Amino acid sequence: MPQITLVQTTGGPGLYELTSEIEAFVQAAGIDTGLLTLFVRHTSCSLLVQENADPDVRRDLDAFFRRLVPPADDPSMRWIVHTTEGPDDMPAHIKAALTQTSIGVPVARGRMVLGTWQGVYLFEHRQRPHRREILLHLGS
């Protein structure tokens, strides 16, 4: 069963589309029908299947999560204890807990079965750049 680790460098918070890199892996695997499992090996970012047609969707999602979970130095977040790695670390863990670190995508006829406007994204929740590893596993 084919498996690789995809590396995505981020430049800060936001959604980074991975669809084309993942689709290339699926096509190269040569498996007609199966299940693609994606797993991000971190606790302060997540994975999403989301609309990839209008960039406003990504901006609005990012803005929503920033309002929902502000940095620890925001007065509304004084209750946070874990601040060792900076004021964005615990809020990033909360955002990751509210989303997901693993997703499954069906594969049929050698391609991911995504909807017309769906794409796969890494959702970075930290302020500074990071090197993120996403494990891709395709089983038949």
Protein Blocks (a to p, Z undefined) as FASTA:
>chain_A
ZZdddddddebecdddfklmmmmmmmmnopabdcdddddfbfkbccddddfkbmmlmmmm
mmmmmmmmgcfklmklmmpmblmnojklmmmmmmmmmmcfbdcdddeehiacddfkbccd
dddfbfbdcdddddddddZZ
